[in-house]
Amino acid sequence: MADKQQEIIAMFDEIAQSYDLANRVMSCGIDIAWRKKACNLAFSNLPKQSLDSLHIADIACGTGDMILHWQKNAQKNAITLQEIRGLDPSAEMLKIAQKKLPSISFTQCEATALPLENESFDIVSIAYGIRNVLERKKALEEFMRVLKEGGILVILEFTKCHNPNFLENLMGFYTKNILPLIGGIISKNYRAYRYLPDSIEEFLTKEKLLLELKEVGFIPLYTKAFSANVCTLFVLKKHSTKQTN
């Protein structure tokens, strides 16, 4: 398993230079609305006092796209970001992220071993990254560990459809046949973008991933699939033992 995980990380190193361009072309910018929704739901489910000094950890941050969305949406909502940390196992992705966001602290690490203190973050996010983590339960337990009580976990991920309808089959055809071609042409690495539909096919349905999250102890607040159920947004809460009057 460790060797396969390193192969996945190496693949992302290979496509880092063309990653942003390929993603913009392939998604047609649709993912922007999903990310905005994720940010706003996270903010609205935190106590007001947390919003005055917010700490966010973005896992599998890649080139920093989700961090840009956290910053933009926090500014729109007049929310103070005390700290944003970006963490990713790909050194090449982090080089690009650091150039885009020179004021942000980035750390190279895997989601299963976060160099973060216990209960130190209000929000943990992972956008299109949990699918690439082979020891998924260990990663989810890490997210639970570093979140404060009452903290929010945000997951955006491609999920597998169960008994797909016509529209879902059409989206599946696009994902399996068109996306790898476009990504391969832009990145000159067809193998890497062939991995995308293959990894979705091998991944979980939204129902099964939600079950895994509940088993770790997360409380679901919001679950919604977008774009013919290809992408799912999960917003969950770490339970709080504190009593409120």
C-alpha positions as CSV (number, residue, x, y, z in Angstrom):
1,M,0.0,0.0,0.0
2,A,2.8,2.4,0.8
3,D,4.4,1.9,-2.6
4,K,1.1,2.6,-4.4
5,Q,0.6,5.7,-2.3
6,Q,4.0,7.0,-3.3
7,E,3.2,6.3,-7.0
8,I,0.1,8.5,-6.7
9,I,2.2,11.3,-5.1
10,A,4.8,11.0,-7.8
11,M,2.1,11.3,-10.5
12,F,0.9,14.6,-9.0
13,D,4.5,15.8,-9.0
14,E,4.7,15.1,-12.7
15,I,1.6,17.1,-13.6
16,A,2.0,20.0,-11.2
17,Q,3.1,22.5,-13.8
18,S,0.0,22.0,-16.0
19,Y,-2.4,21.1,-13.2
20,D,-4.2,24.5,-12.8
21,L,-4.7,25.0,-16.6
22,A,-6.0,21.4,-17.1
23,N,-8.4,21.7,-14.2
24,R,-9.9,25.0,-15.4
25,V,-10.4,23.6,-18.9
26,M,-11.8,20.3,-17.8
27,S,-14.2,21.7,-15.2
28,C,-15.3,24.8,-17.2
29,G,-15.1,26.6,-13.9
30,I,-18.1,24.7,-12.5
31,D,-16.2,23.7,-9.3
32,I,-16.0,27.4,-8.3
33,A,-19.7,27.3,-7.2
34,W,-19.1,24.1,-5.2
35,R,-16.2,25.6,-3.4
36,K,-18.1,28.8,-2.6
37,K,-20.9,26.7,-1.2
38,A,-18.5,24.7,0.9
39,C,-16.9,27.8,2.4
40,N,-20.2,29.5,3.3
41,L,-21.7,26.4,4.9
42,A,-18.6,25.9,7.0
43,F,-18.8,29.5,8.2
44,S,-22.5,29.4,8.9
45,N,-22.1,26.3,11.1
46,L,-19.4,27.7,13.4
47,P,-20.2,29.7,16.6
48,K,-19.8,33.5,16.0
49,Q,-16.9,33.8,18.4
50,S,-14.8,31.4,16.2
51,L,-15.3,33.7,13.2
52,D,-13.4,36.5,14.9
53,S,-10.1,34.4,14.8
54,L,-10.5,31.5,12.4
55,H,-7.9,28.7,12.0
56,I,-8.2,26.6,8.8
57,A,-6.2,23.6,7.6
58,D,-6.5,22.7,4.0
59,I,-5.4,19.1,3.4
60,A,-4.2,17.8,0.0
61,C,-4.1,21.5,-0.9
62,G,-2.4,21.0,-4.2
63,T,-1.6,24.3,-5.8
64,G,-3.7,26.2,-3.3
65,D,-7.1,26.6,-5.1
66,M,-9.2,25.9,-2.0
67,I,-7.1,28.3,0.1
68,L,-7.9,31.1,-2.4
69,H,-11.6,30.3,-2.0
70,W,-11.3,30.4,1.8
71,Q,-9.7,33.8,1.6
72,K,-12.1,35.2,-0.9
73,N,-15.2,34.0,0.9
74,A,-14.0,35.0,4.3
75,Q,-13.4,38.5,3.0
76,K,-16.9,38.7,1.5
77,N,-18.4,37.6,4.9
78,A,-16.2,39.9,7.0
79,I,-14.6,36.9,8.7
80,T,-11.1,37.2,10.2
81,L,-8.7,34.5,9.2
82,Q,-6.1,34.1,11.9
83,E,-4.3,31.2,10.2
84,I,-4.6,29.1,7.0
85,R,-2.3,26.1,6.6
86,G,-1.8,24.2,3.4
87,L,-0.6,20.6,3.6
88,D,0.1,18.2,0.7
89,P,2.4,15.3,0.0
90,S,3.5,16.6,-3.4
91,A,6.6,18.8,-3.3
92,E,6.0,20.1,-6.8
93,M,2.4,21.1,-6.1
94,L,3.5,23.0,-3.0
95,K,6.2,24.9,-5.0
96,I,3.4,26.3,-7.2
97,A,1.1,26.9,-4.3
98,Q,3.9,28.9,-2.5
99,K,4.4,31.1,-5.5
100,K,0.7,31.8,-5.8
101,L,0.3,32.4,-2.0
102,P,3.6,33.6,-0.6
103,S,2.1,34.6,2.7
104,I,0.6,31.2,3.4
105,S,2.5,28.5,5.4
106,F,2.7,25.2,3.4
107,T,3.8,21.8,4.7
108,Q,4.7,18.7,2.8
109,C,3.1,15.7,4.5
110,E,0.5,13.0,4.0
111,A,-3.1,13.2,5.3
112,T,-2.4,10.3,7.6
113,A,0.3,12.1,9.6
114,L,-0.5,15.8,10.0
115,P,2.2,17.8,11.9
116,L,-0.6,19.8,13.7
117,E,-1.5,20.0,17.3
118,N,-4.6,18.4,18.8
119,E,-7.8,20.5,18.6
120,S,-6.0,23.4,17.0
121,F,-8.2,24.2,13.9
122,D,-11.8,25.4,13.5
123,I,-12.1,24.0,9.9
124,V,-10.3,21.2,8.1
125,S,-11.0,20.9,4.4
126,I,-10.0,18.5,1.7
127,A,-11.1,19.1,-1.9
128,Y,-10.7,16.3,-4.3
129,G,-8.0,14.7,-2.2
130,I,-9.6,12.0,0.1
131,R,-10.0,9.7,-2.9
132,N,-6.2,9.6,-3.3
133,V,-5.5,8.6,0.3
134,L,-5.3,4.9,0.5
135,E,-5.4,4.7,4.3
136,R,-8.6,6.7,4.5
137,K,-9.7,5.8,8.0
138,K,-6.4,6.9,9.4
139,A,-6.7,10.2,7.6
140,L,-10.2,10.8,8.9
141,E,-9.0,10.1,12.4
142,E,-6.3,12.7,11.9
143,F,-8.9,15.3,10.8
144,M,-10.9,14.5,13.9
145,R,-7.8,14.9,16.1
146,V,-6.7,18.3,14.9
147,L,-10.3,19.8,14.8
148,K,-11.5,21.8,17.8
149,E,-14.7,20.6,19.5
150,G,-17.5,21.8,17.4
151,G,-15.1,22.3,14.5
152,I,-16.2,21.7,10.9
153,L,-14.8,19.2,8.3
154,V,-15.4,20.0,4.7
155,I,-15.0,17.4,2.0
156,L,-15.5,17.9,-1.8
157,E,-15.0,14.7,-3.7
158,F,-15.8,12.8,-6.9
159,T,-18.1,9.9,-5.8
160,K,-19.2,6.8,-7.6
161,C,-22.8,6.6,-8.8
162,H,-24.9,3.6,-7.7
163,N,-27.4,2.5,-10.5
164,P,-26.7,5.6,-12.6
165,N,-29.5,7.2,-14.7
166,F,-29.2,8.5,-18.2
167,L,-27.7,11.9,-17.2
168,E,-25.3,10.2,-14.8
169,N,-24.2,7.8,-17.5
170,L,-23.6,10.7,-19.9
171,M,-21.4,12.4,-17.2
172,G,-19.6,9.2,-16.7
173,F,-18.8,8.9,-20.4
174,Y,-17.4,12.5,-20.3
175,T,-15.3,11.7,-17.3
176,K,-14.0,8.4,-18.6
177,N,-13.4,9.4,-22.2
178,I,-13.2,13.1,-22.7
179,L,-11.5,14.3,-19.5
180,P,-8.4,12.1,-19.9
181,L,-8.0,13.2,-23.5
182,I,-8.2,16.9,-22.6
183,G,-6.0,16.5,-19.5
184,G,-3.5,14.4,-21.4
185,I,-3.1,16.9,-24.2
186,I,-2.6,19.8,-21.8
187,S,-0.3,18.0,-19.4
188,K,1.3,15.7,-22.0
189,N,0.7,13.0,-19.4
190,Y,-2.3,10.9,-20.4
191,R,-1.6,8.3,-17.8
192,A,-2.2,10.8,-15.0
193,Y,-5.5,11.9,-16.3
194,R,-6.6,8.3,-17.0
195,Y,-6.1,7.8,-13.3
196,L,-9.0,10.3,-12.6
197,P,-11.9,8.2,-13.9
198,D,-10.3,5.0,-12.8
199,S,-9.9,6.4,-9.2
200,I,-13.6,7.5,-9.2
201,E,-14.7,4.1,-10.4
202,E,-12.7,2.4,-7.6
203,F,-13.9,4.9,-5.0
204,L,-17.0,4.9,-2.8
205,T,-20.6,6.1,-3.3
206,K,-21.5,9.2,-1.2
207,E,-23.5,6.9,1.1
208,K,-20.6,4.7,1.9
209,L,-18.2,7.6,2.4
210,L,-20.8,9.2,4.7
211,L,-21.0,5.9,6.7
212,E,-17.2,5.9,7.1
213,L,-17.3,9.5,8.4
214,K,-20.0,8.6,10.9
215,E,-18.0,5.6,12.1
216,V,-15.1,7.9,12.9
217,G,-17.4,10.1,14.9
218,F,-18.3,13.0,12.6
219,I,-21.9,14.4,12.7
220,P,-23.2,15.1,9.2
221,L,-24.7,18.6,8.7
222,Y,-25.0,18.7,4.9
223,T,-24.5,16.3,2.1
224,K,-25.3,17.1,-1.5
225,A,-24.3,15.7,-4.9
226,F,-23.7,18.0,-7.8
227,S,-23.3,17.7,-11.6
228,A,-25.3,14.5,-12.1
229,N,-24.0,13.1,-8.8
230,V,-20.4,13.1,-9.9
231,C,-19.2,15.4,-7.1
232,T,-20.4,15.4,-3.5
233,L,-20.1,18.1,-0.8
234,F,-19.9,16.8,2.8
235,V,-20.0,19.2,5.7
236,L,-19.6,17.6,9.1
237,K,-19.1,18.6,12.7
238,K,-16.8,17.3,15.4
239,H,-19.0,16.6,18.4
240,S,-18.8,19.0,21.3
241,T,-18.9,17.9,24.9
242,K,-19.3,21.4,26.2
243,Q,-22.7,22.4,27.5
244,T,-24.4,25.5,26.3
245,N,-26.8,27.5,28.5
